[in-house]
Each structure stands twice: as structure tokens, then as C-alpha cells.
Amino acid sequence: MIFLKNHSSCSCYVFIANFWLSCGDLIETSGSTNSEWEYEQFFQTQQDIFMNKPFAAVTGNHDKSANKNFTNHFN
């Protein structure tokens, strides 16, 4: 999963992060096809972060959709 690769890469450079910030595009698909399963994978793979550090996410162009999956998870 790309999420795990990103987390591992960041952890190598920032040993003591007090929070995590995502600049968007938490999922790959965009528009009306963006799907809940991608968010499920994201939350499952990032569980250790969410349990230990504050996490803030910004909407990326792939996160916007008519089904409002991003809004349902982060607001």
C-alpha cells in the first residue's frame, strides 16, 4: 500500500513527529467513482498513527466526490 510506504519514508526522516498532516489525495480514484473501500484501507493501514498522534487531512482533488466520502470521515 502506498500509505505504508509514505509512512515508512517519513518515519526515517522525522523521528519525533508531534502530529501528522496529509496534504490531500488520500485515495487514488476521483469523482463519482471514489469508493469507500479506499478509505477503509487507508484507516486500517494507518491505525498506529491515529492511535498515537493527532492527524489532520486536507481535501485533495481525488478526495472530492458527490458521495462526500472525505467529509463523512473527517468532519
C-alpha positions as CSV (number, residue, x, y, z in Angstrom):
1,M,0.0,0.0,0.0
2,I,1.2,3.5,-0.8
3,F,0.1,4.7,2.6
4,L,2.5,2.3,4.3
5,K,5.4,3.3,2.0
6,N,4.8,7.0,2.7
7,H,4.6,6.5,6.4
8,S,7.8,4.4,6.5
9,S,9.6,7.1,4.4
10,C,8.5,9.9,6.7
11,S,9.4,8.0,9.8
12,C,13.0,7.6,8.5
13,Y,13.4,11.4,8.4
14,V,11.2,12.6,11.2
15,F,11.8,10.6,14.3
16,I,9.8,12.6,16.8
17,A,6.7,14.0,15.0
18,N,4.1,15.5,17.3
19,F,1.4,15.3,14.6
20,W,0.7,14.1,11.1
21,L,-0.6,16.3,8.3
22,S,-1.9,15.0,5.0
23,C,-2.0,17.4,2.0
24,G,-4.8,15.5,0.3
25,D,-5.3,12.7,-2.2
26,L,-5.8,10.0,0.4
27,I,-7.3,7.8,-2.3
28,E,-6.4,7.2,-5.9
29,T,-9.8,7.3,-7.7
30,S,-11.6,10.6,-8.1
31,G,-15.0,12.0,-9.0
32,S,-18.1,9.8,-8.6
33,T,-16.0,6.6,-8.6
34,N,-14.2,7.3,-5.4
35,S,-15.0,4.5,-3.2
36,E,-15.4,3.7,0.5
37,W,-13.0,0.7,0.3
38,E,-10.1,3.0,-0.4
39,Y,-10.8,4.9,2.8
40,E,-11.2,1.6,4.7
41,Q,-7.7,0.6,3.5
42,F,-6.3,4.0,4.5
43,F,-7.6,3.8,8.0
44,Q,-6.6,0.2,8.5
45,T,-3.0,0.8,7.4
46,Q,-2.6,4.0,9.3
47,Q,-4.2,2.8,12.6
48,D,-1.0,3.1,14.6
49,I,-0.7,6.8,13.6
50,F,-4.3,7.6,14.6
51,M,-3.9,5.9,17.9
52,N,-0.8,7.9,18.9
53,K,-0.7,11.2,17.1
54,P,-3.1,13.9,16.1
55,F,-3.9,13.7,12.4
56,A,-5.1,16.5,10.1
57,A,-6.2,15.9,6.5
58,V,-6.7,18.4,3.7
59,T,-9.0,17.6,0.8
60,G,-7.1,16.8,-2.4
61,N,-8.6,16.7,-5.9
62,H,-9.0,12.9,-5.7
63,D,-10.9,13.2,-2.3
64,K,-13.7,15.4,-3.8
65,S,-16.8,13.5,-4.8
66,A,-20.5,13.6,-4.9
67,N,-20.7,10.8,-2.3
68,K,-18.8,13.0,0.2
69,N,-16.6,10.1,1.5
70,F,-13.9,12.5,2.7
71,T,-16.3,14.7,4.5
72,N,-18.0,11.7,6.1
73,H,-14.7,10.6,7.6
74,F,-13.0,13.8,8.6
75,N,-15.8,16.1,9.8
